[in-house]
């Protein structure tokens, strides 16, 4: 039995870039996806989390999502499997799942009480089992760890890792048990796939991609040993760089289909195509076209002006982030950069962000208006508070861990309030 699966993740529908709406890009990507599914004769589409960019997506983003799912059925694709990511609202994703199931769209927005409920049996048009998917969504701290008085940071991290590993093994064990039963009945091999939304140790990211740390501390980046050998392919989401993990070709991040930030501007985006003949997957990578050119430029004023003029000469609409690293103080930096685009009568070049690195490199002072909170992460702000209050170095690691814990709780509360 042959089977074709398309692995995607991290769509982030509704995402904007420095205030610039990106609905046109998402429309173009979704149209490309539908054409690709027809051309590839896709049997199963996987979306490994972060379907939306926020827990409260806009009406336009929801329209794009539901319209795509409706149209996907017309491509010949038999099933769509969606798991929740850390950006998604489990409640929002799960709410219409019974209706979506009528379209063969299977949604697992949050961890279930019974691991077997996260094992999805996907049938062919004759009702025979086609594929089993261990669809594990993003596992929130409260899902897998019970807090105890007197715990150290290391205790919390170890319990978190143990909880993640135990859950993946329980779901996979339920999937393998179901596979053995089905294979005895139909006398045919059935692939067993895994899905997850997490950060694996050693995986690559790029600066400015918007990927959030999922848990407190660095230890909560799990090893590939959490994925049992019985899984024929593992479709991962969360990291935006397409890559295999830990030297295992069958454990992969598909990456985000659009660059989520200027750090990904020159990165080739792709989806994974998995062809099964029995248990054996044949994996190919299919490049996604660029729907909106992004460029990140850095350097002196003269070099930046020259690069802007070169982009203008290309004649392609481009969104630009400028990072000024020159030695001279340029108080009217944006105005001088715009002078280089004086001939841009068609509005081809859009300066989305101009960052003066010469100012940002110094400690933020009240007389430095060009630096904003956009230039700082929450951790940067907290470290500056520690500096301002002259907190001793030996006290900082514990305070930073506590701050990250509070920050996580606030983010979790925001996700639950939708």
C-alpha positions in Angstrom: 0.0 0.0 0.0 1.5 3.4 -1.0 0.7 6.5 1.0 1.8 10.2 0.5 1.9 12.5 3.6 2.7 16.2 3.6 4.3 17.5 6.8 3.9 21.2 7.6 3.9 23.3 10.8 4.0 26.8 12.3 1.7 28.6 9.8 1.2 31.4 12.3 -1.9 32.7 10.5 -2.6 36.3 11.4 1.0 37.2 12.1 2.1 40.7 11.4 5.7 42.0 11.0 6.4 45.3 12.8 2.7 46.3 12.3 2.6 45.3 8.6 -0.3 42.9 7.9 0.6 39.7 6.0 -2.8 38.4 4.9 -1.9 38.6 1.2 1.2 36.4 1.9 -0.9 33.8 3.8 -3.5 33.8 1.0 -0.8 33.1 -1.5 0.7 30.4 0.6 -2.6 28.6 1.2 -3.4 28.7 -2.5 0.1 27.2 -3.2 -0.6 24.5 -0.6 -3.9 23.5 -2.3 -2.2 23.4 -5.7 0.7 21.3 -4.2 -1.7 18.9 -2.6 -3.4 18.3 -5.9 -0.2 17.9 -7.8 1.4 15.6 -5.2 -1.8 13.6 -4.8 -1.5 14.0 -1.1 -3.3 11.5 1.1 -2.7 13.1 4.5 -1.7 16.6 5.5 -0.1 17.2 8.9 0.1 20.6 10.6 2.3 20.2 13.6 1.2 23.1 15.8 1.1 26.9 15.8 -1.7 27.2 13.2 -2.4 30.7 14.5 0.0 33.3 15.8 -2.1 34.2 18.8 -4.7 32.5 21.0 -7.2 35.1 19.8 -6.9 35.1 16.0 -8.5 37.8 14.0 -11.6 37.2 11.9 -9.5 37.3 8.7 -7.1 34.6 10.0 -10.1 32.4 11.1 -11.6 32.8 7.6 -8.4 31.8 6.0 -8.2 28.7 8.2 -11.7 27.4 7.7 -11.8 28.2 4.0 -8.5 26.2 3.5 -9.9 23.2 5.4 -13.0 23.3 3.3 -11.1 23.5 0.1 -8.5 20.8 1.2 -11.2 18.1 0.8 -11.6 19.0 -2.9 -7.9 18.3 -3.6 -8.3 14.6 -3.1 -6.5 14.7 0.3 -8.2 12.2 2.5 -7.2 13.5 6.0 -5.9 16.6 7.7 -4.3 16.2 11.2 -3.8 19.3 13.3 -2.1 19.5 16.8 -2.0 22.5 19.1 1.1 24.5 19.5 2.3 26.9 22.2 0.8 29.9 20.2 -2.6 28.2 19.8 -5.5 28.2 22.1 -6.4 24.6 22.9 -10.0 25.6 23.6 -10.3 27.5 20.3 -8.8 24.6 18.2 -10.8 21.9 19.9 -14.2 23.7 19.9 -15.2 22.8 16.3 -13.4 19.4 16.1 -16.5 17.3 16.0 -17.8 19.3 13.0 -14.4 19.3 11.3 -14.2 15.5 11.7 -17.0 15.3 9.2 -14.5 16.8 6.7 -11.9 14.3 7.9 -10.0 17.0 9.7 -8.7 15.6 13.0 -7.8 18.1 15.8 -5.9 17.4 19.0 -5.6 20.8 20.6 -4.5 19.8 24.1 -3.2 16.7 26.1 -5.9 14.2 26.7 -6.5 12.2 29.9 -6.2 8.9 28.1 -3.1 8.7 25.9 -4.9 6.4 23.5 -7.2 9.3 22.5 -4.2 11.0 20.9 -3.7 8.0 18.6 -5.6 8.7 15.4 -6.6 5.9 13.0 -6.9 7.3 9.4 -8.8 5.1 7.0 -8.9 5.0 3.2 -12.0 5.5 1.2 -13.0 1.9 1.7 -12.8 2.2 5.5 -9.5 0.2 5.7 -6.8 1.6 8.0 -4.3 3.7 6.1 -2.1 5.2 8.8 -1.9 5.6 12.6 -0.8 9.0 13.9 0.4 9.6 17.5 -0.7 13.2 17.6 0.8 14.8 20.7 0.1 18.5 21.0 2.2 21.0 22.8 2.5 19.8 26.4 2.0 22.6 28.9 3.8 22.6 32.2 0.5 22.1 34.1 -0.3 19.0 31.9 2.7 17.0 32.9 4.2 18.3 36.2 2.8 18.6 39.7 4.4 21.3 41.8 5.7 20.4 45.2 6.8 22.5 48.1 10.6 22.9 48.4 11.4 22.0 44.8 14.6 23.4 43.3 14.8 24.6 39.7 16.7 21.4 38.8 13.9 19.3 40.3 11.3 21.1 38.2 13.2 20.7 35.0 13.9 17.0 35.6 10.2 16.4 36.4 9.2 18.3 33.3 11.5 16.2 31.1 10.3 13.0 32.7 6.7 14.0 32.2 7.2 14.8 28.5 9.1 11.5 27.9 6.5 9.4 29.8 3.6 11.0 27.8 5.2 10.4 24.4 6.0 6.8 25.3 2.5 6.2 26.6 0.9 7.5 23.4 3.3 5.6 21.2 2.7 2.4 23.1 -1.0 2.8 22.6 -0.4 3.4 18.9 1.9 0.4 18.5 -0.6 -1.8 20.3 -3.4 -0.7 18.0 -1.1 -1.3 15.0 -0.4 -4.8 16.0 -4.1 -5.6 16.3 -4.9 -4.0 12.9 -2.1 -5.6 11.0 -3.2 -9.1 12.2 -6.7 -8.3 10.9 -5.8 -6.9 7.5 -2.4 -8.7 6.9 -0.9 -5.4 5.7 1.8 -3.1 7.1 0.4 0.1 8.6 2.8 3.1 9.1 2.9 4.6 12.6 3.8 8.3 12.7 4.4 10.7 15.5 3.6 14.4 15.8 4.9 16.8 18.4 5.3 20.5 19.1 8.5 21.0 21.2 12.1 22.0 21.2 14.6 19.2 20.8 18.2 19.5 22.1 20.7 20.5 19.4 18.2 21.7 16.9 19.0 24.9 15.1 17.3 28.3 15.3 18.1 31.8 13.9 18.1 35.1 15.7 14.9 37.1 15.3 12.7 34.2 14.3 10.2 34.8 17.2 10.6 31.2 18.6 9.8 31.2 22.3 11.4 29.1 25.0 8.7 26.6 25.9 9.6 25.9 29.5 11.7 27.3 32.3 15.4 26.6 32.1 17.5 25.2 29.3 17.2 21.5 30.2 13.7 21.3 28.9 14.9 20.8 25.4 14.3 17.2 25.0 16.5 14.6 23.4 15.4 12.4 20.5 15.3 9.4 22.8 11.7 10.5 23.8 10.6 9.2 20.4 10.4 5.4 20.5 12.0 3.4 17.6 8.6 2.1 16.6 7.7 5.4 15.1 8.3 5.3 11.3 8.4 9.1 11.0 8.1 12.0 13.5 6.6 15.3 12.3 7.7 18.1 14.5 6.7 21.7 14.9 7.9 24.8 16.9 11.3 25.6 15.3 11.2 27.5 12.1 14.4 26.2 10.4 13.7 23.1 8.3 16.0 20.3 9.6 16.4 16.7 10.6 17.2 16.2 14.3 20.0 14.4 16.0 21.2 12.7 12.8 17.8 10.9 12.3 16.4 11.6 8.9 12.9 10.5 9.9 12.7 12.9 12.8 12.2 16.3 11.3 11.0 19.9 11.6 9.3 21.1 8.5 9.9 24.7 9.5 7.6 27.6 9.1 6.2 28.2 5.5 6.8 32.0 5.7 9.8 33.8 7.3 8.5 34.9 10.7 11.1 37.6 11.1 13.9 39.3 9.2 16.4 36.7 10.7 14.8 34.2 8.3 14.7 36.5 5.3 17.1 34.5 3.2 16.1 31.1 4.4 14.6 28.7 1.9 11.3 27.6 3.3 9.9 24.1 2.5 7.5 21.3 3.4 8.3 17.6 3.8 6.8 15.0 1.5 6.8 11.5 2.9 6.1 8.5 0.7 5.3 5.3 2.4 5.5 1.8 0.9 4.7 -0.3 4.0 6.7 0.9 7.0 9.6 2.5 5.0 9.4 6.3 4.5 11.0 8.0 1.5 11.5 11.7 2.5 11.8 14.6 0.1 11.8 18.3 0.7 9.7 20.6 -1.5 10.7 24.2 -1.7 8.0 26.9 -1.0 8.1 30.0 -3.2 8.8 33.4 -1.7 5.6 35.4 -1.6 7.1 38.6 -0.1 10.7 39.5 -0.2 12.3 40.5 3.1 15.8 41.9 3.5 17.8 42.7 6.6 20.5 45.3 5.9 23.3 46.4 8.2 26.3 48.7 7.9 27.3 52.3 7.7 25.0 55.0 6.3 26.8 55.0 2.9 26.6 51.2 2.5 22.9 51.1 3.6 22.0 53.8 1.1 23.8 51.9 -1.7 22.1 48.7 -0.8 18.7 50.3 -0.7 19.3 51.8 -4.2 20.3 48.3 -5.4 17.1 46.8 -4.0 15.1 49.5 -5.8 16.9 48.8 -9.1 15.8 45.1 -8.8 12.2 46.3 -9.2 10.8 43.8 -6.7 8.6 44.8 -3.7 10.7 44.4 -0.6 10.2 44.9 3.1 13.4 46.0 4.8 14.8 46.1 8.3 17.8 48.4 8.7 20.4 47.9 11.4 22.8 50.9 11.5 26.3 49.9 12.8 28.3 52.9 11.7 30.5 54.9 13.9 29.0 58.3 13.2 26.1 59.7 15.1 23.2 60.1 12.7 20.2 61.7 14.5 18.1 61.8 11.3 18.9 58.2 10.2 15.5 57.3 8.8 15.2 60.6 6.8 18.6 60.0 5.2 17.8 56.5 4.3 14.5 57.6 2.7 16.5 60.0 0.6 18.1 57.0 -1.1 14.6 55.9 -2.1 13.6 59.3 -3.5 13.0 57.7 -6.9 10.7 55.0 -5.5 7.5 56.4 -7.0 5.8 53.0 -7.0 6.5 52.3 -3.3 8.5 49.2 -3.9 10.7 49.5 -0.8 9.1 49.6 2.6 11.3 50.4 5.6 9.6 48.4 8.4 12.2 49.0 11.0 15.2 51.2 11.5 17.4 50.3 14.4 20.4 52.4 15.4 22.8 49.8 16.8 25.2 52.5 17.9 22.7 53.7 20.4 21.3 50.3 21.2 24.7 49.0 22.2 24.8 51.4 25.1 22.8 51.1 28.3 19.3 52.5 27.8 19.0 56.0 29.1 16.1 58.5 29.2 17.9 60.6 26.6 18.0 57.8 24.1 14.6 58.0 22.4 15.6 55.9 19.4 15.7 52.7 21.4 12.3 51.1 22.1 11.1 48.0 23.9 11.1 46.3 20.4 14.9 46.2 20.8 14.7 44.3 24.1 13.5 40.9 25.1 11.7 40.5 28.5 14.9 39.0 29.8 16.9 42.0 28.6 14.6 44.3 30.6 14.9 42.2 33.7 18.7 42.1 33.5 18.8 45.8 33.2 16.7 46.1 36.3 19.2 43.8 38.1 22.0 46.0 36.9 20.2 49.2 38.0 19.7 47.7 41.5 23.3 46.4 41.6 22.1 42.8 42.4 25.2 40.6 43.1 26.1 38.1 40.3 25.7 35.0 42.6 22.0 35.9 43.2 21.1 36.4 39.6 20.6 32.9 38.3 17.9 32.1 40.9 16.1 35.4 40.3 16.2 34.9 36.6 14.6 31.5 36.9 11.9 32.9 39.2 11.3 35.7 36.7 11.0 33.2 33.8 8.5 31.2 35.9 6.3 34.3 36.5 6.6 35.3 32.9 5.4 31.8 31.8 2.5 31.9 34.3 1.4 35.3 32.8 1.6 33.9 29.2 -0.4 30.8 30.2 -3.0 33.0 31.9 -3.3 35.1 28.7 -3.8 31.9 26.6 -6.5 30.7 28.9 -8.4 34.0 29.0 -9.6 33.7 25.4 
